[in-house]
């Protein structure tokens, strides 16, 4: 897990509404959530890191779907 959020994701995190931020916090798991609770991480930074994690997972999921479709089209 990255410890320092990028500027791009910090800007995205700042633009979140209160409801969107709460939903993002609810999806936050494990170490990241505990770091916020222990005051070792600023909530805005945690939101930015979570956004980055979710974007990476979405990118990986899309790539796997593309590979599956390509494999199915060969059959």
PDB file of N, CA, C and O in Angstrom:
ATOM      1  N   UNK A   1       0.847  -1.174   0.000  1.00  0.00           N
ATOM      2  CA  UNK A   1       0.000   0.000   0.000  1.00  0.00           C
ATOM      3  C   UNK A   1       0.893   1.238   0.000  1.00  0.00           C
ATOM      4  O   UNK A   1       1.896   1.298   0.712  1.00  0.00           O
ATOM      5  N   UNK A   2       0.516   2.211  -0.801  1.00  0.00           N
ATOM      6  CA  UNK A   2       1.276   3.441  -0.852  1.00  0.00           C
ATOM      7  C   UNK A   2       1.001   4.264   0.398  1.00  0.00           C
ATOM      8  O   UNK A   2      -0.126   4.319   0.889  1.00  0.00           O
ATOM      9  N   UNK A   3       2.036   4.893   0.895  1.00  0.00           N
ATOM     10  CA  UNK A   3       1.885   5.673   2.119  1.00  0.00           C
ATOM     11  C   UNK A   3       1.593   7.129   1.825  1.00  0.00           C
ATOM     12  O   UNK A   3       1.023   7.825   2.665  1.00  0.00           O
ATOM     13  N   UNK A   4       1.971   7.602   0.649  1.00  0.00           N
ATOM     14  CA  UNK A   4       1.780   9.004   0.305  1.00  0.00           C
ATOM     15  C   UNK A   4       0.889   9.082  -0.929  1.00  0.00           C
ATOM     16  O   UNK A   4       1.232   8.529  -1.974  1.00  0.00           O
ATOM     17  N   UNK A   5      -0.246   9.760  -0.823  1.00  0.00           N
ATOM     18  CA  UNK A   5      -1.137   9.871  -1.981  1.00  0.00           C
ATOM     19  C   UNK A   5      -0.579  10.843  -3.017  1.00  0.00           C
ATOM     20  O   UNK A   5       0.150  11.776  -2.679  1.00  0.00           O
ATOM     21  N   UNK A   6      -0.928  10.612  -4.276  1.00  0.00           N
ATOM     22  CA  UNK A   6      -0.488  11.517  -5.334  1.00  0.00           C
ATOM     23  C   UNK A   6      -1.374  12.751  -5.354  1.00  0.00           C
ATOM     24  O   UNK A   6      -2.486  12.738  -4.826  1.00  0.00           O
ATOM     25  N   UNK A   7      -0.877  13.809  -5.961  1.00  0.00           N
ATOM     26  CA  UNK A   7      -1.629  15.064  -6.052  1.00  0.00           C
ATOM     27  C   UNK A   7      -2.944  14.872  -6.801  1.00  0.00           C
ATOM     28  O   UNK A   7      -3.966  15.459  -6.446  1.00  0.00           O
ATOM     29  N   UNK A   8      -2.904  14.047  -7.836  1.00  0.00           N
ATOM     30  CA  UNK A   8      -4.108  13.791  -8.637  1.00  0.00           C
ATOM     31  C   UNK A   8      -5.240  13.249  -7.767  1.00  0.00           C
ATOM     32  O   UNK A   8      -6.378  13.710  -7.857  1.00  0.00           O
ATOM     33  N   UNK A   9      -4.924  12.276  -6.933  1.00  0.00           N
ATOM     34  CA  UNK A   9      -5.949  11.665  -6.094  1.00  0.00           C
ATOM     35  C   UNK A   9      -6.322  12.540  -4.906  1.00  0.00           C
ATOM     36  O   UNK A   9      -7.445  12.455  -4.409  1.00  0.00           O
ATOM     37  N   UNK A  10      -5.411  13.371  -4.447  1.00  0.00           N
ATOM     38  CA  UNK A  10      -5.759  14.331  -3.398  1.00  0.00           C
ATOM     39  C   UNK A  10      -6.808  15.319  -3.909  1.00  0.00           C
ATOM     40  O   UNK A  10      -7.741  15.677  -3.189  1.00  0.00           O
ATOM     41  N   UNK A  11      -6.645  15.752  -5.153  1.00  0.00           N
ATOM     42  CA  UNK A  11      -7.628  16.669  -5.743  1.00  0.00           C
ATOM     43  C   UNK A  11      -8.980  15.982  -5.899  1.00  0.00           C
ATOM     44  O   UNK A  11     -10.021  16.588  -5.644  1.00  0.00           O
ATOM     45  N   UNK A  12      -8.964  14.712  -6.322  1.00  0.00           N
ATOM     46  CA  UNK A  12     -10.217  13.966  -6.448  1.00  0.00           C
ATOM     47  C   UNK A  12     -10.884  13.800  -5.088  1.00  0.00           C
ATOM     48  O   UNK A  12     -12.105  13.916  -4.973  1.00  0.00           O
ATOM     49  N   UNK A  13     -10.094  13.531  -4.069  1.00  0.00           N
ATOM     50  CA  UNK A  13     -10.642  13.337  -2.724  1.00  0.00           C
ATOM     51  C   UNK A  13     -11.246  14.632  -2.189  1.00  0.00           C
ATOM     52  O   UNK A  13     -12.262  14.600  -1.494  1.00  0.00           O
ATOM     53  N   UNK A  14     -10.634  15.761  -2.505  1.00  0.00           N
ATOM     54  CA  UNK A  14     -11.155  17.044  -2.048  1.00  0.00           C
ATOM     55  C   UNK A  14     -12.508  17.358  -2.685  1.00  0.00           C
ATOM     56  O   UNK A  14     -13.331  18.047  -2.084  1.00  0.00           O
ATOM     57  N   UNK A  15     -12.741  16.856  -3.895  1.00  0.00           N
ATOM     58  CA  UNK A  15     -13.978  17.140  -4.623  1.00  0.00           C
ATOM     59  C   UNK A  15     -15.149  16.241  -4.208  1.00  0.00           C
ATOM     60  O   UNK A  15     -16.281  16.463  -4.636  1.00  0.00           O
ATOM     61  N   UNK A  16     -14.881  15.241  -3.387  1.00  0.00           N
ATOM     62  CA  UNK A  16     -15.951  14.332  -2.974  1.00  0.00           C
ATOM     63  C   UNK A  16     -16.960  15.046  -2.083  1.00  0.00           C
ATOM     64  O   UNK A  16     -16.604  15.904  -1.276  1.00  0.00           O
ATOM     65  N   UNK A  17     -18.226  14.674  -2.247  1.00  0.00           N
ATOM     66  CA  UNK A  17     -19.246  15.185  -1.336  1.00  0.00           C
ATOM     67  C   UNK A  17     -19.115  14.447  -0.010  1.00  0.00           C
ATOM     68  O   UNK A  17     -18.378  13.466   0.090  1.00  0.00           O
ATOM     69  N   UNK A  18     -19.817  14.911   0.989  1.00  0.00           N
ATOM     70  CA  UNK A  18     -19.756  14.263   2.304  1.00  0.00           C
ATOM     71  C   UNK A  18     -20.261  12.824   2.206  1.00  0.00           C
ATOM     72  O   UNK A  18     -19.679  11.917   2.800  1.00  0.00           O
ATOM     73  N   UNK A  19     -21.343  12.619   1.456  1.00  0.00           N
ATOM     74  CA  UNK A  19     -21.902  11.275   1.296  1.00  0.00           C
ATOM     75  C   UNK A  19     -20.932  10.354   0.563  1.00  0.00           C
ATOM     76  O   UNK A  19     -20.747   9.203   0.957  1.00  0.00           O
ATOM     77  N   UNK A  20     -20.314  10.859  -0.503  1.00  0.00           N
ATOM     78  CA  UNK A  20     -19.342  10.056  -1.251  1.00  0.00           C
ATOM     79  C   UNK A  20     -18.142   9.697  -0.373  1.00  0.00           C
ATOM     80  O   UNK A  20     -17.638   8.576  -0.437  1.00  0.00           O
ATOM     81  N   UNK A  21     -17.687  10.643   0.441  1.00  0.00           N
ATOM     82  CA  UNK A  21     -16.557  10.389   1.337  1.00  0.00           C
ATOM     83  C   UNK A  21     -16.916   9.329   2.369  1.00  0.00           C
ATOM     84  O   UNK A  21     -16.102   8.456   2.671  1.00  0.00           O
ATOM     85  N   UNK A  22     -18.130   9.397   2.913  1.00  0.00           N
ATOM     86  CA  UNK A  22     -18.563   8.391   3.887  1.00  0.00           C
ATOM     87  C   UNK A  22     -18.624   7.008   3.259  1.00  0.00           C
ATOM     88  O   UNK A  22     -18.227   6.023   3.882  1.00  0.00           O
ATOM     89  N   UNK A  23     -19.112   6.930   2.042  1.00  0.00           N
ATOM     90  CA  UNK A  23     -19.177   5.637   1.352  1.00  0.00           C
ATOM     91  C   UNK A  23     -17.777   5.082   1.084  1.00  0.00           C
ATOM     92  O   UNK A  23     -17.535   3.881   1.203  1.00  0.00           O
ATOM     93  N   UNK A  24     -16.873   5.973   0.724  1.00  0.00           N
ATOM     94  CA  UNK A  24     -15.498   5.554   0.485  1.00  0.00           C
ATOM     95  C   UNK A  24     -14.846   5.077   1.780  1.00  0.00           C
ATOM     96  O   UNK A  24     -14.126   4.078   1.781  1.00  0.00           O
ATOM     97  N   UNK A  25     -15.093   5.784   2.880  1.00  0.00           N
ATOM     98  CA  UNK A  25     -14.570   5.349   4.177  1.00  0.00           C
ATOM     99  C   UNK A  25     -15.125   3.977   4.547  1.00  0.00           C
ATOM    100  O   UNK A  25     -14.414   3.162   5.134  1.00  0.00           O
ATOM    101  N   UNK A  26     -16.389   3.713   4.208  1.00  0.00           N
ATOM    102  CA  UNK A  26     -16.988   2.423   4.570  1.00  0.00           C
ATOM    103  C   UNK A  26     -16.345   1.272   3.800  1.00  0.00           C
ATOM    104  O   UNK A  26     -16.339   0.135   4.272  1.00  0.00           O
ATOM    105  N   UNK A  27     -15.806   1.562   2.619  1.00  0.00           N
ATOM    106  CA  UNK A  27     -15.142   0.512   1.834  1.00  0.00           C
ATOM    107  C   UNK A  27     -13.680   0.350   2.210  1.00  0.00           C
ATOM    108  O   UNK A  27     -13.019  -0.592   1.773  1.00  0.00           O
ATOM    109  N   UNK A  28     -13.179   1.271   3.020  1.00  0.00           N
ATOM    110  CA  UNK A  28     -11.782   1.244   3.422  1.00  0.00           C
ATOM    111  C   UNK A  28     -11.566   0.077   4.376  1.00  0.00           C
ATOM    112  O   UNK A  28     -12.344  -0.124   5.308  1.00  0.00           O
ATOM    113  N   UNK A  29     -10.542  -0.665   4.148  1.00  0.00           N
ATOM    114  CA  UNK A  29     -10.342  -1.824   5.004  1.00  0.00           C
ATOM    115  C   UNK A  29      -8.975  -1.894   5.633  1.00  0.00           C
ATOM    116  O   UNK A  29      -8.065  -1.136   5.297  1.00  0.00           O
ATOM    117  N   UNK A  30      -8.860  -2.812   6.541  1.00  0.00           N
ATOM    118  CA  UNK A  30      -7.584  -3.186   7.136  1.00  0.00           C
ATOM    119  C   UNK A  30      -6.735  -2.061   7.671  1.00  0.00           C
ATOM    120  O   UNK A  30      -7.192  -1.206   8.430  1.00  0.00           O
ATOM    121  N   UNK A  31      -5.490  -2.087   7.254  1.00  0.00           N
ATOM    122  CA  UNK A  31      -4.489  -1.170   7.792  1.00  0.00           C
ATOM    123  C   UNK A  31      -4.825   0.293   7.539  1.00  0.00           C
ATOM    124  O   UNK A  31      -4.573   1.148   8.387  1.00  0.00           O
ATOM    125  N   UNK A  32      -5.388   0.576   6.386  1.00  0.00           N
ATOM    126  CA  UNK A  32      -5.679   1.964   6.049  1.00  0.00           C
ATOM    127  C   UNK A  32      -6.696   2.561   7.017  1.00  0.00           C
ATOM    128  O   UNK A  32      -6.519   3.684   7.489  1.00  0.00           O
ATOM    129  N   UNK A  33      -7.735   1.832   7.309  1.00  0.00           N
ATOM    130  CA  UNK A  33      -8.744   2.298   8.262  1.00  0.00           C
ATOM    131  C   UNK A  33      -8.183   2.466   9.663  1.00  0.00           C
ATOM    132  O   UNK A  33      -8.510   3.426  10.361  1.00  0.00           O
ATOM    133  N   UNK A  34      -7.336   1.529  10.071  1.00  0.00           N
ATOM    134  CA  UNK A  34      -6.738   1.621  11.407  1.00  0.00           C
ATOM    135  C   UNK A  34      -5.788   2.804  11.509  1.00  0.00           C
ATOM    136  O   UNK A  34      -5.693   3.430  12.564  1.00  0.00           O
ATOM    137  N   UNK A  35      -5.083   3.119  10.425  1.00  0.00           N
ATOM    138  CA  UNK A  35      -4.161   4.258  10.452  1.00  0.00           C
ATOM    139  C   UNK A  35      -4.918   5.562  10.638  1.00  0.00           C
ATOM    140  O   UNK A  35      -4.422   6.482  11.288  1.00  0.00           O
ATOM    141  N   UNK A  36      -6.121   5.646  10.070  1.00  0.00           N
ATOM    142  CA  UNK A  36      -6.942   6.846  10.268  1.00  0.00           C
ATOM    143  C   UNK A  36      -7.424   6.891  11.717  1.00  0.00           C
ATOM    144  O   UNK A  36      -7.382   7.938  12.364  1.00  0.00           O
ATOM    145  N   UNK A  37      -7.885   5.735  12.219  1.00  0.00           N
ATOM    146  CA  UNK A  37      -8.375   5.675  13.602  1.00  0.00           C
ATOM    147  C   UNK A  37      -7.282   6.010  14.616  1.00  0.00           C
ATOM    148  O   UNK A  37      -7.562   6.623  15.646  1.00  0.00           O
ATOM    149  N   UNK A  38      -6.054   5.616  14.335  1.00  0.00           N
ATOM    150  CA  UNK A  38      -4.938   5.873  15.243  1.00  0.00           C
ATOM    151  C   UNK A  38      -4.338   7.263  15.055  1.00  0.00           C
ATOM    152  O   UNK A  38      -3.335   7.596  15.687  1.00  0.00           O
ATOM    153  N   UNK A  39      -4.939   8.066  14.201  1.00  0.00           N
ATOM    154  CA  UNK A  39      -4.474   9.434  13.899  1.00  0.00           C
ATOM    155  C   UNK A  39      -3.077   9.456  13.300  1.00  0.00           C
ATOM    156  O   UNK A  39      -2.347  10.437  13.447  1.00  0.00           O
ATOM    157  N   UNK A  40      -2.709   8.379  12.628  1.00  0.00           N
ATOM    158  CA  UNK A  40      -1.420   8.344  11.944  1.00  0.00           C
ATOM    159  C   UNK A  40      -1.561   8.824  10.510  1.00  0.00           C
ATOM    160  O   UNK A  40      -0.568   9.041   9.814  1.00  0.00           O
ATOM    161  N   UNK A  41      -2.812   8.989  10.072  1.00  0.00           N
ATOM    162  CA  UNK A  41      -3.061   9.383   8.700  1.00  0.00           C
ATOM    163  C   UNK A  41      -4.235  10.360   8.673  1.00  0.00           C
ATOM    164  O   UNK A  41      -5.259  10.136   9.318  1.00  0.00           O
ATOM    165  N   UNK A  42      -4.073  11.422   7.934  1.00  0.00           N
ATOM    166  CA  UNK A  42      -5.130  12.423   7.779  1.00  0.00           C
ATOM    167  C   UNK A  42      -6.249  11.813   6.930  1.00  0.00           C
ATOM    168  O   UNK A  42      -5.965  11.153   5.931  1.00  0.00           O
ATOM    169  N   UNK A  43      -7.508  12.020   7.305  1.00  0.00           N
ATOM    170  CA  UNK A  43      -8.614  11.426   6.535  1.00  0.00           C
ATOM    171  C   UNK A  43      -8.584  11.745   5.039  1.00  0.00           C
ATOM    172  O   UNK A  43      -8.918  10.885   4.224  1.00  0.00           O
ATOM    173  N   UNK A  44      -8.194  12.957   4.668  1.00  0.00           N
ATOM    174  CA  UNK A  44      -8.128  13.305   3.248  1.00  0.00           C
ATOM    175  C   UNK A  44      -7.098  12.441   2.527  1.00  0.00           C
ATOM    176  O   UNK A  44      -7.342  11.991   1.407  1.00  0.00           O
ATOM    177  N   UNK A  45      -5.955  12.208   3.156  1.00  0.00           N
ATOM    178  CA  UNK A  45      -4.932  11.347   2.573  1.00  0.00           C
ATOM    179  C   UNK A  45      -5.450   9.917   2.430  1.00  0.00           C
ATOM    180  O   UNK A  45      -5.205   9.258   1.420  1.00  0.00           O
ATOM    181  N   UNK A  46      -6.161   9.448   3.439  1.00  0.00           N
ATOM    182  CA  UNK A  46      -6.714   8.092   3.394  1.00  0.00           C
ATOM    183  C   UNK A  46      -7.722   7.953   2.259  1.00  0.00           C
ATOM    184  O   UNK A  46      -7.748   6.934   1.568  1.00  0.00           O
ATOM    185  N   UNK A  47      -8.549   8.972   2.068  1.00  0.00           N
ATOM    186  CA  UNK A  47      -9.509   8.940   0.966  1.00  0.00           C
ATOM    187  C   UNK A  47      -8.787   8.888  -0.378  1.00  0.00           C
ATOM    188  O   UNK A  47      -9.180   8.138  -1.271  1.00  0.00           O
ATOM    189  N   UNK A  48      -7.738   9.681  -0.516  1.00  0.00           N
ATOM    190  CA  UNK A  48      -6.982   9.705  -1.762  1.00  0.00           C
ATOM    191  C   UNK A  48      -6.328   8.349  -2.029  1.00  0.00           C
ATOM    192  O   UNK A  48      -6.339   7.867  -3.162  1.00  0.00           O
ATOM    193  N   UNK A  49      -5.771   7.743  -1.009  1.00  0.00           N
ATOM    194  CA  UNK A  49      -5.145   6.426  -1.162  1.00  0.00           C
ATOM    195  C   UNK A  49      -6.198   5.390  -1.530  1.00  0.00           C
ATOM    196  O   UNK A  49      -5.959   4.546  -2.393  1.00  0.00           O
ATOM    197  N   UNK A  50      -7.363   5.443  -0.884  1.00  0.00           N
ATOM    198  CA  UNK A  50      -8.434   4.490  -1.187  1.00  0.00           C
ATOM    199  C   UNK A  50      -8.921   4.662  -2.626  1.00  0.00           C
ATOM    200  O   UNK A  50      -9.178   3.670  -3.309  1.00  0.00           O
ATOM    201  N   UNK A  51      -9.050   5.893  -3.090  1.00  0.00           N
ATOM    202  CA  UNK A  51      -9.445   6.130  -4.477  1.00  0.00           C
ATOM    203  C   UNK A  51      -8.432   5.517  -5.431  1.00  0.00           C
ATOM    204  O   UNK A  51      -8.810   4.906  -6.431  1.00  0.00           O
ATOM    205  N   UNK A  52      -7.164   5.676  -5.134  1.00  0.00           N
ATOM    206  CA  UNK A  52      -6.113   5.130  -5.986  1.00  0.00           C
ATOM    207  C   UNK A  52      -6.157   3.602  -5.996  1.00  0.00           C
ATOM    208  O   UNK A  52      -6.008   2.979  -7.047  1.00  0.00           O
ATOM    209  N   UNK A  53      -6.360   3.007  -4.831  1.00  0.00           N
ATOM    210  CA  UNK A  53      -6.455   1.548  -4.730  1.00  0.00           C
ATOM    211  C   UNK A  53      -7.625   1.039  -5.564  1.00  0.00           C
ATOM    212  O   UNK A  53      -7.491   0.063  -6.301  1.00  0.00           O
ATOM    213  N   UNK A  54      -8.779   1.707  -5.444  1.00  0.00           N
ATOM    214  CA  UNK A  54      -9.961   1.270  -6.177  1.00  0.00           C
ATOM    215  C   UNK A  54      -9.785   1.442  -7.678  1.00  0.00           C
ATOM    216  O   UNK A  54     -10.263   0.611  -8.450  1.00  0.00           O
ATOM    217  N   UNK A  55      -9.112   2.501  -8.107  1.00  0.00           N
ATOM    218  CA  UNK A  55      -8.847   2.695  -9.530  1.00  0.00           C
ATOM    219  C   UNK A  55      -7.927   1.594 -10.065  1.00  0.00           C
ATOM    220  O   UNK A  55      -8.134   1.098 -11.173  1.00  0.00           O
ATOM    221  N   UNK A  56      -6.913   1.212  -9.284  1.00  0.00           N
ATOM    222  CA  UNK A  56      -6.009   0.144  -9.700  1.00  0.00           C
ATOM    223  C   UNK A  56      -6.743  -1.184  -9.818  1.00  0.00           C
ATOM    224  O   UNK A  56      -6.531  -1.933 -10.771  1.00  0.00           O
ATOM    225  N   UNK A  57      -7.608  -1.478  -8.849  1.00  0.00           N
ATOM    226  CA  UNK A  57      -8.376  -2.724  -8.892  1.00  0.00           C
ATOM    227  C   UNK A  57      -9.331  -2.744 -10.077  1.00  0.00           C
ATOM    228  O   UNK A  57      -9.504  -3.784 -10.713  1.00  0.00           O
ATOM    229  N   UNK A  58      -9.955  -1.606 -10.380  1.00  0.00           N
ATOM    230  CA  UNK A  58     -10.858  -1.519 -11.519  1.00  0.00           C
ATOM    231  C   UNK A  58     -10.104  -1.727 -12.824  1.00  0.00           C
ATOM    232  O   UNK A  58     -10.599  -2.403 -13.727  1.00  0.00           O
ATOM    233  N   UNK A  59      -8.926  -1.160 -12.929  1.00  0.00           N
ATOM    234  CA  UNK A  59      -8.095  -1.327 -14.121  1.00  0.00           C
ATOM    235  C   UNK A  59      -7.731  -2.804 -14.313  1.00  0.00           C
ATOM    236  O   UNK A  59      -7.805  -3.322 -15.427  1.00  0.00           O
ATOM    237  N   UNK A  60      -7.340  -3.476 -13.231  1.00  0.00           N
ATOM    238  CA  UNK A  60      -7.004  -4.894 -13.305  1.00  0.00           C
ATOM    239  C   UNK A  60      -8.225  -5.722 -13.702  1.00  0.00           C
ATOM    240  O   UNK A  60      -8.105  -6.647 -14.506  1.00  0.00           O
ATOM    241  N   UNK A  61      -9.396  -5.406 -13.151  1.00  0.00           N
ATOM    242  CA  UNK A  61     -10.621  -6.137 -13.464  1.00  0.00           C
ATOM    243  C   UNK A  61     -10.972  -5.976 -14.938  1.00  0.00           C
ATOM    244  O   UNK A  61     -11.333  -6.951 -15.597  1.00  0.00           O
ATOM    245  N   UNK A  62     -10.870  -4.768 -15.459  1.00  0.00           N
ATOM    246  CA  UNK A  62     -11.169  -4.524 -16.872  1.00  0.00           C
ATOM    247  C   UNK A  62     -10.212  -5.295 -17.767  1.00  0.00           C
ATOM    248  O   UNK A  62     -10.622  -5.836 -18.795  1.00  0.00           O
ATOM    249  N   UNK A  63      -8.946  -5.350 -17.387  1.00  0.00           N
ATOM    250  CA  UNK A  63      -7.953  -6.087 -18.174  1.00  0.00           C
ATOM    251  C   UNK A  63      -8.289  -7.578 -18.200  1.00  0.00           C
ATOM    252  O   UNK A  63      -8.198  -8.216 -19.248  1.00  0.00           O
ATOM    253  N   UNK A  64      -8.680  -8.138 -17.041  1.00  0.00           N
ATOM    254  CA  UNK A  64      -9.047  -9.554 -16.994  1.00  0.00           C
ATOM    255  C   UNK A  64     -10.283  -9.833 -17.850  1.00  0.00           C
ATOM    256  O   UNK A  64     -10.338 -10.843 -18.552  1.00  0.00           O
ATOM    257  N   UNK A  65     -11.267  -8.946 -17.792  1.00  0.00           N
ATOM    258  CA  UNK A  65     -12.476  -9.110 -18.618  1.00  0.00           C
ATOM    259  C   UNK A  65     -12.121  -9.072 -20.098  1.00  0.00           C
ATOM    260  O   UNK A  65     -12.644  -9.865 -20.882  1.00  0.00           O
ATOM    261  N   UNK A  66     -11.246  -8.166 -20.481  1.00  0.00           N
ATOM    262  CA  UNK A  66     -10.802  -8.068 -21.868  1.00  0.00           C
ATOM    263  C   UNK A  66     -10.122  -9.360 -22.303  1.00  0.00           C
ATOM    264  O   UNK A  66     -10.368  -9.853 -23.404  1.00  0.00           O
ATOM    265  N   UNK A  67      -9.269  -9.910 -21.441  1.00  0.00           N
ATOM    266  CA  UNK A  67      -8.580 -11.167 -21.769  1.00  0.00           C
ATOM    267  C   UNK A  67      -9.556 -12.311 -21.912  1.00  0.00           C
ATOM    268  O   UNK A  67      -9.407 -13.135 -22.814  1.00  0.00           O
ATOM    269  N   UNK A  68     -10.556 -12.385 -21.043  1.00  0.00           N
ATOM    270  CA  UNK A  68     -11.565 -13.441 -21.110  1.00  0.00           C
ATOM    271  C   UNK A  68     -12.359 -13.333 -22.400  1.00  0.00           C
ATOM    272  O   UNK A  68     -12.578 -14.336 -23.079  1.00  0.00           O
ATOM    273  N   UNK A  69     -12.796 -12.122 -22.745  1.00  0.00           N
ATOM    274  CA  UNK A  69     -13.540 -11.925 -23.997  1.00  0.00           C
ATOM    275  C   UNK A  69     -12.713 -12.288 -25.209  1.00  0.00           C
ATOM    276  O   UNK A  69     -13.212 -12.912 -26.145  1.00  0.00           O
ATOM    277  N   UNK A  70     -11.444 -11.897 -25.197  1.00  0.00           N
ATOM    278  CA  UNK A  70     -10.566 -12.227 -26.315  1.00  0.00           C
ATOM    279  C   UNK A  70     -10.385 -13.730 -26.440  1.00  0.00           C
ATOM    280  O   UNK A  70     -10.367 -14.257 -27.553  1.00  0.00           O
ATOM    281  N   UNK A  71     -10.251 -14.427 -25.324  1.00  0.00           N
ATOM    282  CA  UNK A  71     -10.105 -15.881 -25.326  1.00  0.00           C
ATOM    283  C   UNK A  71     -11.384 -16.543 -25.834  1.00  0.00           C
ATOM    284  O   UNK A  71     -11.331 -17.495 -26.613  1.00  0.00           O
ATOM    285  N   UNK A  72     -12.535 -16.033 -25.388  1.00  0.00           N
ATOM    286  CA  UNK A  72     -13.815 -16.593 -25.833  1.00  0.00           C
ATOM    287  C   UNK A  72     -14.056 -16.354 -27.324  1.00  0.00           C
ATOM    288  O   UNK A  72     -14.656 -17.198 -27.990  1.00  0.00           O
ATOM    289  N   UNK A  73     -13.607 -15.239 -27.849  1.00  0.00           N
ATOM    290  CA  UNK A  73     -13.786 -14.942 -29.261  1.00  0.00           C
ATOM    291  C   UNK A  73     -12.931 -15.843 -30.150  1.00  0.00           C
ATOM    292  O   UNK A  73     -13.273 -16.070 -31.311  1.00  0.00           O
ATOM    293  N   UNK A  74     -11.827 -16.355 -29.619  1.00  0.00           N
ATOM    294  CA  UNK A  74     -10.970 -17.254 -30.388  1.00  0.00           C
ATOM    295  C   UNK A  74     -11.627 -18.626 -30.582  1.00  0.00           C
ATOM    296  O   UNK A  74     -11.313 -19.334 -31.538  1.00  0.00           O
ATOM    297  N   UNK A  75     -12.536 -19.000 -29.676  1.00  0.00           N
ATOM    298  CA  UNK A  75     -13.164 -20.320 -29.751  1.00  0.00           C
ATOM    299  C   UNK A  75     -14.155 -20.408 -30.823  1.00  0.00           C
ATOM    300  O   UNK A  75     -14.769 -21.458 -31.011  1.00  0.00           O
TER     301      UNK A  75
END
